[in-house]
C-alpha cells in the first residue's frame, strides 16, 4: 500500500493485540514504525520480530510524553494505547477507575496528538493520525460507563483535531471496533447471557480479529485515504447500523 515512505509512524499500545497487529501490517507495507506499550517484554519480542523501534513513555504523564516526543520526527501516529477499566453501572462505578480510564484513553491520546503534531507541523510534510476508539462510543453498552465515555471523548478529539490540523495537511480519523475476543474480553463478553443476544443483533454475527481492526487503520494512514479526515469508522460487523 503506497504512502509509507514519508517518515516514521508512532504506534502506542503496541504490546496489545490490535496495536501489535497494526505494527506488523505497517512494517509489511514498508513503514518505519516506532512502538510504545506497557508490557516491555512483549514490546521487545515485537521489535525483534518486525524491526520496529521501541520508545518508552507513560500515557498518564504529560512530562513523560513531552520528553519522549519533543523533537522526534514523525509522519504518522496510531493512538492505540488504552485501559478497559471495569464493568459497572453508573450507580456502582468506582470514580477512581473512571478517572484512570479517561486519563489513558482520552487524555493520553490528546497529549500524544499535542506533542506529535508539533513535529508533524514543523516538518511540513503533512501526516495522518488514527485514534483507536470503540463501538462503545456510538451506542449505550451495559457496564461500559467509563470505557464508553472515554471513547466518546476520543471521537470528539478526533473531529476537532481533524478541523485544527487540516490546514497543515494532517488528517485525523478514528476506528470504532467491536469486541476482539481476547482472554480479557472473554471474562465479560464470553458469558452466554452477554454474547448470544449481542451476536444475534450483529448482522455478521461474529467477533472481530485483531488483523481485521489493524487493516483499516493501515488504510487510513495510507495515500488511499488521502481525502478522508474527521471520520469515525465502525468496524463492528454492522452492529451500530441496526
N, C-alpha and C positions, 0 to 999 in steps of 0.2 A: 504494500500500500504506500503510495508516494507521500512525501512531505515530512519525513523523519530525519532529514539531514541538516536541519536548521539550528539545532542546539539541543542541549540536554533536557530531559523531561524528569521532573521530580515526582515520585510516587510515594505518598505516605500510606501507612497501614500495609506496607508490603510484606510483612510477616504473616498477614492473614490470607485467607483463601482467595478472595476476589483480588486483593492487592497483588498477591504472588502471581496469579494468572495473568493479570494486567502487565506485570513486568515481563513475564515470559513472552507474551504476544507482542509487546512493544519491541523487545530485543530481536525477536524473529522478523519483525518488519523493518529492522535496520536502525532503530532508535538507540541513542545513548541514554541510559537510564541511571538515575540516582535514587536509591531506595532508602526509605525510612520506616522503622517499625519498632514495636515494643519488644518483641522476642528476638534478642540478638543472635541466638543460636540458629533460629530459623532463617534469619536475615543473612547470616554468614553462609549458610548452605545454599540459599538462593543466589548469593553473589558468586559462589564457586560454580554453580550450575550455569548461570547466564552471563557472567562477566559484568553484572551491574555494579556500580559503586555503592558504598554504604555511607549514610550521613545520619548520625545520631542527633536527635533533639527531642524535647518534651513538648507535646502538643498543648499541655496545660500551662506552659511558661512562655510568656511573651519574650522575656530576655533570652531564653534558650533558642527560640525560633529566630529572633532577630540576629543573634550571634552566628547561627548556622547559615542563614540565608543572605546576610549582608555581603554584597559584592559578588555573590555566586551567580555566574552566568546561566540563565535558564531560558528555554523557549516554551516549555510546557509544564503543567502541574496536574496531577491527579490527586485530589483530596479524598483519600480512601480510608484514612485513619478514623476509627470510630469505637464507641463503647456502647454496649447494649443496655446496660443498666439493670432494671428489674421489670418483672411483670407485676403490675399493681394498678389498682383503680385510683382515680383522683382522691377518693376518700381515704385511701390507705398509703399513698405514696410517701416514701422517705425523701424529704426535700433535699437532704444532703446528696442523695443519689441523683435526683433531678438536676441539681447544680453541677454535678460531675459530668453527666451526660451532655448537658448544654455546653459545658466548658470544653469538652473534647470535640463533639460533633459539629457544633456551630461556631463557637468562639475560636477553636483551634483552626478550623478551615478558614475562617476570616483572617486570622493572623498570618497563616501561610500565604493567603492571597495578598494580604497587605505588603508583606516583605518580598515575596517572589515577584509581584507585579512591578516593584521599583526597578529591579534589574531588567525585566522584560521591556519596560518603557525606556530605560537607559540605552538598551541595545538597538532599539528602533527597528526590530525585525518582526514585529507583531508577536503572535503567540496564541496559545489555547490553554484553557483551564477546564477541567471536568471535575465536578463535585459528585461524589457517590452518596446520593440521598436514599430514599426508600419509598415503597408504596405506602408506608405508614404516614407519610406527609400528605397524601392525597385523599385518604379515606380514614374514618374512625375505626381503629382496631382495638378490641378489648385488651386491657392490660398494658397498652402502649402509650400512656400519658406522657412519660418522659421522653422516650425514643421518638415518638411521632412529633412531639413539639420541637425537638432539636432538629429534626429533618425538615419540618415546615420552615423553621428559621433558615436552614441551609438553602432551601429553594428560593427564599427571598434574597438571601445573599447572592445567589446565582443571578437572579434577574437584575438586581441593582448593579452588581459588578459588570454584567454584560453592557448595561447602559453607560456606566462610567468609563470602562476600559475600551469600548468600541472605537472611540476616536484614535486610539493607539494601535488599532488593528489586532487587538487581543480579544478573542472570542471566549465566552464563558457559558458553559452548559452544565446540566446535571443529568444523571441517570437515576431512575427510581425503581430499583429491583424488587421483585418478590423474594420470598424466602429461598435461600440456598441451604439444603438440609445437611448442615454440619452437626457434629455431636452436641455443640452448644445449642443450636437451633432445635434439635430434637427433643430437648428437655421440655419445651413448650409445644412447638408445632408438631411434634411427633405423637402427641396424645390423640387417640382416636376421636375423642369428642371435639377436638380443635381441628385436626387435619381433615377429617371426612367432609364436614359441611363447607369448609373453605375450598377444598379442591372441587367439590360439586358445583360451586359458584363460578370457578375459573374456567373460561372456555377451553383452554388447552389441558386443564385437569392434571397438571403435574408440577413438581418443584423445578426451579431453575438449576443449572450447573454454574460453577464458577466461570468457566470459559464462555458461557452464554451471556454473562454480565460483562466480562472483560472485552469481548469483541466490539460491542457498541461504544465502549469507552475509547478503544483504539480508533474506531471510525471517527468519533467526534474530535479527536486530536489531529486527524489526517486532513490532507488537502481536499479529499472528497466531501468534507463538511465545511468548506471554506465560506459558505454563506449561511451557516447555521450558528446562531448565538441567542442566548436567553431562553433556551429550551429546557424543559424538564421532561425527560423521555422515559415513559413507563417501560419496564422490561418485566412484565408481570403476567404473561400468558393471557392477557385480556381482562384481568380481574377488575381493574378500575374503570374499564369501559362498560361494565354491566350495570 
